Amino acid sequence: MSKSAMVRARIKPELKSRTENILHKLGLNATQAITMFYKQVELHDGLPFDMVIPTSTTKRTFKSTDEKRNLVVCEDAKDMFKKLGM
């Protein structure tokens, strides 16, 4: 079947540039990435990832970590499990 349908979208130039650089590293162009996304939507009969609205706790945590507060830094997985008490 011939590929003749077009998809058009307006996005911020910075987002387009950063994303296309990542896609290039993966060996993909924008058309291939969009096709993959559409195929995954079709296969999942919806978005191929969870869409949720962050809770107030999650928003506070994001703000805190963005400000480099309340971070727990681990040397490796073993250290992380130790700090988690596991």
N, C-alpha and C positions, 0 to 999 in steps of 0.2 A: 504494500500500500504506500502511496506517495505521501511524503511529509509536506503538507501545504498549509496547515493551520498555523496561525501566528499568535504569540502571547506577547503583550506589551505591558510594561509596568514602569512606573517612575519611582526611583529610589535615590537616596543621597549618593552623590558621586564618591564620597569617601568609603561608604559601605560597599559600593560596587567594586572599587579598586582593591580594597583589602580582601574581599571575597574572591575576586577573580585571581588574585595572587595565590591564594590558598588552593583554589581549584587547579591552577596551572601546576602547582607542586604535586597534585594528585593525578595529573595527566588528563584533566577534564577541561572542557570549555563550558561556557554558561548554558548553551543549548543542551549539552549532555547532562549537566547537573539538573536542569529544570525537568528534562525528560525523566531522569531517575526519580526526582521528587514526585512528579505526577504519577509514575508507575507505582510508587510506594503508597500514595494516597488511594489509588485504585485497589491495590492488594489488601490494604488495611480497611478499606471502605470508610476512610476517614484519615485524619492526620496521622502520620507514622510516629508520633511522639505525643506525650501527655501535654495538654494545655491546661494550666491551672492559674488561678489568681493567688499570688502570695498572701499568706496570712499576716497579721500584724507582727507576730513573732518573727516570721521569716524576714519581713521588711526591716525590723530592728536589727536582726542578725546581719543582713546584707550591709546595712549602714555601718554597723560596728566594725565588721571586717574590712569594709572599704576604707575606713578610717584607721585601720591597723590596730584596732583595740580587741581585746579578748580572743586573741589568736593562740592556738596551741600548736607549736611547731614540733614536728617529729623528725628524727634522723632517718628513720626507715619504718617499714611495716611492723617490725618487731617492737620498736619503740612506741609506735602508735597503739598497738594492742596492749602493751604494758600500761600506757597512760589511760587506756579505756578500762583497765582492770580485767582484761581477758587473757 
